[in-house]
Amino acid sequence: MGVKKEKGRKRFRKRKTYGNQILPLELLIEKNKREIINSAELMEEIYMKIDEKHTQCVTK
């Protein structure tokens, strides 16, 4: 019979923080695609931002 090996302490991976940098909307969407797709609220926010940008471009 085998003896189970004791597992060491699990260390979690630190998420990248971007500090106060303002990333472009497209880059943020690309980086967080999976999270956004799973969250309806985030999807709505992004669509609203895109609509705002689109209306600004059209009016100029």
C-alpha positions in Angstrom: 0.0 0.0 0.0 1.2 3.4 -0.9 1.7 6.3 1.5 0.1 9.6 0.5 2.6 12.3 0.0 1.8 15.4 2.1 1.1 18.4 -0.1 2.9 21.6 0.5 1.4 25.0 1.0 -0.6 26.2 -2.0 0.4 29.6 -3.3 -2.0 31.5 -5.4 -1.0 33.4 -8.5 -1.1 37.1 -8.0 -3.4 38.8 -10.6 -1.7 41.5 -12.6 -2.6 45.0 -11.5 -2.5 47.9 -13.8 -2.4 50.6 -11.2 -3.8 53.9 -12.4 -3.2 53.2 -16.0 -6.3 53.7 -18.2 -6.4 50.8 -20.6 -8.3 51.3 -23.9 -11.8 49.7 -23.9 -10.9 47.2 -26.6 -7.8 45.9 -24.6 -9.9 45.6 -21.4 -12.5 43.6 -23.2 -9.8 41.3 -24.7 -8.2 40.7 -21.3 -11.4 40.0 -19.4 -13.4 38.3 -22.2 -14.4 35.1 -20.2 -15.5 37.1 -17.2 -17.5 39.6 -19.3 -19.3 36.8 -21.2 -20.4 35.2 -17.9 -21.7 38.5 -16.5 -24.7 40.1 -18.0 -24.2 43.4 -16.1 -20.7 43.8 -17.5 -22.0 43.1 -21.0 -24.6 45.8 -20.6 -22.0 48.3 -19.3 -19.8 47.7 -22.3 -22.6 48.0 -24.8 -23.6 51.3 -23.2 -20.0 52.6 -23.4 -19.8 51.5 -27.1 -23.1 53.2 -27.8 -21.8 56.4 -26.1 -18.6 56.3 -28.2 -20.5 55.7 -31.3 -22.9 58.6 -30.7 -19.9 60.9 -30.0 -18.3 59.9 -33.3 -21.5 60.4 -35.3 -22.2 63.8 -33.8 -18.7 65.1 -34.5 
